[in-house]
Amino acid sequence: MLLNLSDVFTSEDRVESKSVTLEMTSFDSRLGSFPIIEKGPVEFIFTNIGAHKVRIEGSVELKAAAACDRCLTKTPVRMELQFDRTVVSPEVTTEDEDADDMNFMEGYQLNVETFVYNEILVNWPVKILCKEDCKGVCPVCGQNLNIRECGCDTFVPDPRMAVIKDIFLRNKEV
């Protein structure tokens, strides 16, 4: 959805509030595709803060479905995004502005989907866990250890002790 901001760009000290329904159904990135299972409206406040500059403030709450990084159980990822950005009109070009930084602006129009996508990308959690004390899966049989213990031998010897182990095995009497 595109929001026309030409009135805000051209009128000094103008403030506009808008509530927009988010059309995005999934968040797709290099990490995978995560369906959005709940979403609220995107609340915007646009403020003209000078010649050819607009401040974009707002918030949105959403919930996406993702797999736990330890046990692979589907778990909801709740995000409460707060944003505060300053954009310049397309007429003004400066060396400071990076074209990729403003990929959500199309002329005087704000692309809401791209804007929210960028905010999700920046705020996506590094590690997603179903619960704080998630035990993960057994490295031998793949059993989810949160459901039940499997009884597999998961002892991993210290590789620094391999040389000493070899000495004992060589001198072992048969």
Protein Blocks (a to p, Z undefined) as FASTA:
>chain_A
ZZdfklmmmmghiacddddddfbfbdcdfkbccddfbdcddddddddebehiacdddddd
dddddddfklopacddddddddddddddfklccfklcfklmmmbghjaccfklmmmmmmm
mmpcfbdcfbfklgbjafklopafklpcehiafbdcdfklmmmmmmmmmmpcZZ
